[in-house]
Amino acid sequence: MELRQLRYFLKVVEHGSLGRAALELDVGTSALSQQISKLENELSTRLLTRSSTGVSPTPAGIAFQHHAQLTLRQAENAAQAAQRERMSGYVSVGFAPSTSSVLALPLIAVMRQRYPNIQLHLVEMLSGYLTSQLHARQLDLAILFHSDPGRRCRVRPLLDEKLFVIAAANLPGMPSGDNVKLDELAQLPLVLPSVQHGLRTTISNAFAHSRCEPTVVMDIDGLALLMDTVKAGYAATIQPGSVAARAREQGLHVVQISDAHAGRRNLLVSLPDDELSPAALAARVAILDTTRELVGSARWPGAHLLDEHDA
């Protein structure tokens, strides 16, 4: 017996009609009828009398109605108690600087609105360091770009994001359209993170796939300084959509790289569910909801949401 079946039964009794109940429940009439029939078969008794004018409860249905109402009320109370319990606690979440630039503040807003008593600890560092912190149980959750399948963590594909070339509008050689291919950027002077940085590896692999090499004139580890260098007009850079969102707000010229292989996958990685506190479980849902809202409202440029089962 399922709580859904109890809700269906009570709604049919309330309306005296399968059709009207199905309309309010937003299910098909045949599907609703099947669920009622399953409930009656499980109880080995008829709960509803069907006629040309509608449906009405049998004596057994009237008795069952009372207990069904009590059961649903108790289930709602249990859910509210669980919600109250997870309204407090502590959760630590890790972001790479690029991800933090688009996701951190909206997540803070959502967490403060939903769970004002949860103490949120946000950590910003390179993805490789976040992985180490997660495996050392110093973080509950993190947005990463690679996962170690040998570790006991829960990994959920979050989104794929395109890469963008970003520069001051007057930088010589900067493309002027909305899209550009990597082989058109081979002569453009670039400032990029150093080779120890995961994004640098992603960019180098993308250029190699296009059979060309980037012209890197400067390595800078530190997103704020790197973007200041771009704003000063010394070089362009290539960054994911999470950085492109902020760059547009700062008046920089942003062009999406159209090559299909030029992108980065974001993974929501957490400790196993049995090691997560209620606060951490709530934060994981908040991250998913916040990401969907950012992508749906086009505030995360070039991002494509992924299903939990996407490889």
N, C-alpha and C positions, 0 to 999 in steps of 0.2 A: 504494500500500500504506500502511495506516494502523497506528499503534501499537495502536489499539483492536482491530484485526483480529488482531494478534499475541497480545494478551491473551486474546481470545476463543478463539483456536485452542489456546493452552496450557491454558486452563481446561477445554476440552472433553477434551483428552488426559488431563489430570489426573483428571477424574471418569469418563472413559469413557462419558459420557452427555451428550447435548445438553440434556435436561431438567434434570438436576442442575446442569450448568454455567450454564444460563439462570437457574435459581433463585438461585444464589450471585451471579451478575452483575447480578441484578435487571433482566433484559431478557426479552422474549418469546422463546419457543423458535423461532418462525418468523423473527423478526428475527435471532436468533443464526445460524440455518441460512443465511439469506440472506447474512450477512457472510462466513461460511465459504465459501459458493459463490463470492462475488465474489473472495475471495482465491485460490481454486483456479483460477478463470477467468483471473485476472491472471497466475498462474504457469504456466498451461497444463498443469497436472498435478493428479492426485488426491492429496490429503493425508490423507484419512480414508476408512476402509472402514466403511460403515454396515450394521448387521445388526439382527436382532430383539432381540439381547441388549445392544446398545449400539454404540459406535463405537471404532475403534482406528486408530492411525496406519499408513499405508502406509510402505514403505521411503523414499519421498520425504518423507513426513510426519515420519519419525524424523530424517532429515537436517535438515529444515527446523526441527524443534523445537529442536535444539541452537543454531542460529544465531538463532532468534527469542528464546531466553532471553538470549543475549549482547546482542542489540540492545536489549531492554528494560532490561537491567542498565546498558548504556551510556547510555540515555536517562535513567534514574533518576539516574545519576551526574552527567549534564549538568545536570539540574534542581537537584540538591543544590549543585552548584558555583555556579549562578546565584543560588540562595538565599543561599549564604554570601557572595557578592559584594555583594548588596544589604542585607546585615545591618549595613552601616556607611555613613556618609555624613552628609549635612546636608539638611534640608528645612524650608522656611518655609511656614506655613499661617496664613491670616488669617480672623478671625471678627468679626462684629459683636458688641457686648456681649451682646445678648439671646441669640444663638446660643451664645456662649462659656459662658453660665451653665448650659447643660444639656449641651453636647457636649465642652467642653475637657477636663475632668478624666477622664471615661470614655475619651476618645481617648488621653490621656497614659498611662493604665493599660494600654490595649491595645498601644500602641507600646512601652512599657517591657517588656511581657511578650514580644512577638514580636521586637522589634528593639532590644535594649538598647544597641547601639552606634551607633544612628542619633541624631544630635544634632537635637533637635526645637526649632524656633524658632516660637513662637506669637505672633501679633500681634493685638491687639484694638483696633479702631477702627471708625468708621462705614463703612457699606457703600460709599459713594461714594469714600472715601479708599482703601479696599481695592482697588477697581477700578483706581484710578490706580497703586497700588503693583504690582498684577499686570501692568498694561500696561507698567510701567517695568522689569519683570523683577526686582523686589525681593521678590516672593512667588512661590512655586511653585504654590500652590493657595489657594483662598478659597471660603467660603460666601457667596454674594451673593444679592440679591433681584431684580436686573435684570442683563442682559448686553448688551454692545454687539456686535451681529451683524457690524459692520464690522471688528472686531478678530480676529486669528488666535489664538483660544483654543478649548479644548475645553469645551463646556458640557453638563452632564448634569443634568436635573431630578432633584432629590433627594427633596423631600417638600413637601406642602402642609400648612400648620398654621393652625388656627382662631385667632381672636382671643378674648380673655377680658377681662372687666372685673374689676378687682382693687381691694379696699379693706379697710380695717379693718372688723371685723365690726359695730361700732356706728356706722358712718357713716350719717347720715340719708339716706334715699332709695336705699340700696344694695339691689338685688333679692335676694330670699332663696331663690329656686329654683335648679335646676341649669342652666337655660338662660334667656336673655333676648334680646329683639330690640332692634335699635338704636333704633327709635323710642320704646322705653320708657326709654331712657337720656338723652333730650334734655335733661332738667332736672338730671341728676346732675352735680355739680361735678367737673371732670376736671383732672388735671395730666398734660401730654403733652410729648413732645419738641417742639422748635420746628419751624417750617415748613421749615427746611433739611434736616430729618431725613426719610429715606425712609418710616419708619413713620408719621410724621404725615400724609404724603401718602396712604398706604394707608388710614388711619383716616378722613381727610376724604373721600376718594372713596367709602368704604363708607357714611358718613352721607349723602352726596349721593345715592347710589343709593337710599337709603331715604327720600329727600325730607325730611330733617330735619337740624338742625345741632347739634353738640355744644356743651356749656357749658364752655368751657375757661377756668379761673380762674388757671392758672399754666403757664408753659413752663419746662421744665428739660432741658438737654442734659447727660446723665450718668446712667446707669442707677442707680448706687448711691444718689446723692442723691435721684433721683426716687422710688425705692422707699422710702427713709427718710421722705420726705414723706408717702407713702401710709400707711406704718406709724404715723406720728404722728397720722393721722386728719384731715389737712387737706383731702384730696380723694381721689377714686378715680382709677384710670388704666386705660387699655386697652393690653394687651400681647399678644404672641403666646404660644403654648403653651410655648415654651422658657423664658419668664420665669415663667409660671404655675406650672411645676413647683417652682421655688424658693420662690415666694410661698406655696404651700400648706405647705411645710416650715416657713415662718416664722409660721404661724398666721393668715395673711390669708384673707379670704373671696374665693373665686374662682368666677366664674360664666361659663360659655361663652356666647359670642354665637352665636345660632343662624342668623342670616341667611347664606344660601349664599354671598353675595359678600363676606362679612367674613372675610378670610383673607390669608395671605401665602405665596408660593411661594419655596422655598429651592433655589438652584442650586449645584451643585458645579462650580466653574470652575477650570480649570488651564491652564498653558501647554500648547502642543501636545506631543503625546507624544514627538516627536523632540527636544524641548528639555528633557524631564524626566529627571532622574537616576534610577537604580534606587531610591534612597531615596525620592524623591518618588512614584514609581509605587507603591511599597509603602505609603506613607502614604495615597495615594488609596484603595487597597483597604481599608485600616484605617478610614478615615472612613466608607466605605459600610457595612462590617460593624458598626461601632459604632452608626451611625444605625439600622440594622435592629434591633439588639438593644435600643436605647432605645425605639423605637416598639413593638416586639413585647412588651416588658415594661411598657408603659404608663408609662414614665418621661419621655416627651415628650408631654404632654397635647395632645389635639386634632390630632395629626399623622397624616398619611396618606402612606405611601410611594408614590413614583412610579416607573414604569418608565423605563428610559433613553430610550425613544422617545416618552414623553409630551410633548405640545407645551405 
